[in-house]
Each structure stands twice: as structure tokens, then as C-alpha cells.
Amino acid sequence: MTFTTKRAFNFNAGPSALPLEVLQKAQAELVDFQGTGMSVMELSHRSATFEAVHNEAIARLRKLFEIPENYEVLFLQGGASLQFTMIPMNFLQEGKKASYIQTGAWSEKAFKEAKFFGTPVEAASTKENNYKNIPAIENINIDPEAAYVHLTSNNTIFGTQWKTFPTTGDIPLIADMSSDILSKKVDVSNFSMIYAGAQKNLGPSGVTVVIARKDLLEKANTNIPTMLQYATHVKNNSLYNTPPTFGIYMLGEVLKWVEEQGGLDVIEKRNEEKAAYIYDVIDNSNGFYYGHATEDSRSLMNITFRVADEELEKKFLAEAKEAGFVGLNGHRSVGGCRASAYNSVPVEACKALADFMVKFQQDNQ
Ligand SMILES: *Cc1c(COP(=O)(O)O)cnc(C)c1O
């Protein structure tokens, strides 16, 4: 990869890095999109030109993520956070229960919203352990009467990630995949619904992807405000009102980029390689650095770690910033350091960070 312009080593947790090639293409097309004499942002969302962009993005996502026919793909707004609300609003009735698997701050927020509509119950929680790990499948207690089970596939703040998912039989499984969607292959048919804010792995903020099985959607409450009904967006191909057109265009371009990289197998291997550079430095540092997550639960997307000495940690973050590494401060609720190595973060950036960490240890031990 050639960096013709100054590009930061961007480890931001979200919004986060986008592929340089995508940004350059968007730049080239910005003032005259496909001979229309206007940018994508200036097109009518009812125009054939935009509809093609919209439908191509849906088709690309279906193909790349191998989404079966009996699932709808929606582009919504309000972020993953509005899904925390829409899910119970549509699928949980007063007096009914839903099982939530608590693996971090985002899971907690989802749980909190469900209380407005019904009774969320904890199927498992690793809070006592400061969310260092994903619960063992055998320790998950799903309420047999639950309307659905909710989990967070990758815990952006704590740096843990599910390696295998529970199977929930007839009870719909719903996953917040905001921070690891499209980072690897997933068996979509194991889930009744998958949702993700775009700004980590899929594109800029503003679009929220919802992938939902038709039989779940059929059970949705229709006695709620129009914009908050999944049915409204299904019926209108996510064009009920003005969608975030530029975001959808960018999402489509990111998906094209993933295709050009060789698809999810290549992306997955690359993500493993990228994370390994950094985890290897942590593991070989004799305790100079230590990870937050237990080894079996480590995320390939968000690498959370500490420098054992607190003063040195401050120095590490300051010098890393100086050296051009952006976004390495841990989330304010956890502290420490976090490197987010989403799909668009190049191998070179992870390698450079690993080298920097080794050098910093040598200089400060
Ligand atoms: C970032 C994030 C969210 C919040 O997404 P918004 O689009 O900002 O609402 C929710 N869940 C997870 C796992 C996240 O990483």
C-alpha cells in the first residue's frame, strides 16, 4: 500500500479508519457522481441513480455475509443504540421476559432499554470479573419463556469477543455485532437478528445495518410509532423517509473494497495476523504490558492492555501520540490502552504499533 497523503496510524474505536482506496474513490466522485453533475449527497433518494447505489449495497452485503433468502436487510438510523430500544419495543411485551447475556457496557445499555417494555433477565454476566471474559456456553441460563436472547458479539470497550455462539433453539437469538460485523465469517442462520452501527467495520457513522429473519419480523408489534416499526422499513426497502444517502454509498464502497481484498476469508486471516502482532508483544513482555481480556476471550478488533507501571503508562500514551498513533487511550470507563484494529486498519499500522511497543519497553525497563 502506498501512502500518497499523510495518513495517521488510526486506532480509533469508532468512528474509525476507512480504507484509503475508498476515501480516494469518494473524493474522485464527489462533485460529479456517475455523470449526474452532482454528488451522491445531492441526489434525490427517489432517483434511479441513488436506488441503484442503495440496492447494490444491500446485494453486496447479502453476498459477502452469506445472508440467507429468508432474511431482510435494512439500513436504519439512530445507531446501534436505537436498536437497544427498537428490539424490545417490537419483540417484548409487558409482563414477558427476554434473556440478556451481559458481557460489557453495551450489553448493559441494551438491558436497560428492555426494562421500558418488559422484563429483561440476565442469562449470564461476567461483570464481577470486570468483563474480562465471555461466559462459558454451559454457564448461560436462557429462560425457556424468553421472547429472545440478546448478546454482544464483540465488546468494544473491554476487548472481548465470542469465538463460538450459543444455539438457542426456538428462542430467537439477537446479536449486537457493531464492532465485529464482517471481520470474519459468521453463520447468519444461527441468529434471528444481527445489527450493527456502521462506524466500526462498515463505513461512516449514520447508517445502522439490521439483518433480520422474516419469521421474527412477523412477530413484531405493530401498535407502536411508525418510524420505530421494523415493518415500516421492510415494506419500504428502507426508503420510507430520507435515508443517510452518503453513508449508504460509503458503506457500499467499503463492501466493494472487502470483495476486492478477497472476501471474508482473507479479511479474517488478516485480522488474526494484525492482532497477533500486538498480543505477541504483550505476551512476550514479561509483564511489562498485560492484557485486560483473558486469553480465550481476546478480541481481534479491540486490543485492550495496560502498561504495568502507571507512570510509564502515561508516558507510553504520550509518546505513542507523539509518534503518530491515534486513539490508543482506553475507554474512559476502563482506562489503560486500547488499539482498535478494525478491517480497514492496515497490517502496517499494527506492525508499526508492535514495533513501537517493543522499543518503548526496551527504552523504559
Ligand atoms: C459502538 C457500539 C455501540 C453504539 O453504537 P451507536 O451507533 O453509537 O449507537 C453499540 N454496541 C457496540 C458493541 C458498539 O461497539
The ligand as an SDF file (V2000), in Angstrom:
LIG
                    3D

 15 15  0  0  0  0  0  0  0  0999 V2000
  -20.2370    1.4680   19.2210 C   0  0  0  0  0  0  0  0  0  0  0  0
  -21.1300    0.4240   19.7320 C   0  0  0  0  0  0  0  0  0  0  0  0
  -22.4900    0.6640   20.0010 C   0  0  0  0  0  0  0  0  0  0  0  0
  -23.1100    2.0300   19.8690 C   0  0  0  0  0  0  0  0  0  0  0  0
  -23.3160    2.3500   18.5710 O   0  0  0  0  0  0  0  0  0  0  0  0
  -24.0290    3.7170   18.1400 P   0  0  0  0  0  0  0  0  0  0  0  0
  -24.1320    3.5300   16.6750 O   0  0  0  0  0  0  0  0  0  0  0  0
  -23.1270    4.8230   18.5610 O   0  0  0  0  0  0  0  0  0  0  0  0
  -25.3440    3.7820   18.8180 O   0  0  0  0  0  0  0  0  0  0  0  0
  -23.2650   -0.3900   20.4090 C   0  0  0  0  0  0  0  0  0  0  0  0
  -22.7590   -1.6200   20.5720 N   0  0  0  0  0  0  0  0  0  0  0  0
  -21.4550   -1.8810   20.3420 C   0  0  0  0  0  0  0  0  0  0  0  0
  -20.9530   -3.2640   20.5260 C   0  0  0  0  0  0  0  0  0  0  0  0
  -20.6120   -0.8700   19.9180 C   0  0  0  0  0  0  0  0  0  0  0  0
  -19.3210   -1.1340   19.6800 O   0  0  0  0  0  0  0  0  0  0  0  0
  1  2  1  0
  2  3  1  0
  2 14  2  0
  3  4  1  0
  3 10  2  0
  4  5  1  0
  5  6  1  0
  6  7  2  0
  6  8  1  0
  6  9  1  0
 10 11  1  0
 11 12  2  0
 12 13  1  0
 12 14  1  0
 14 15  1  0
M  END
$$$$
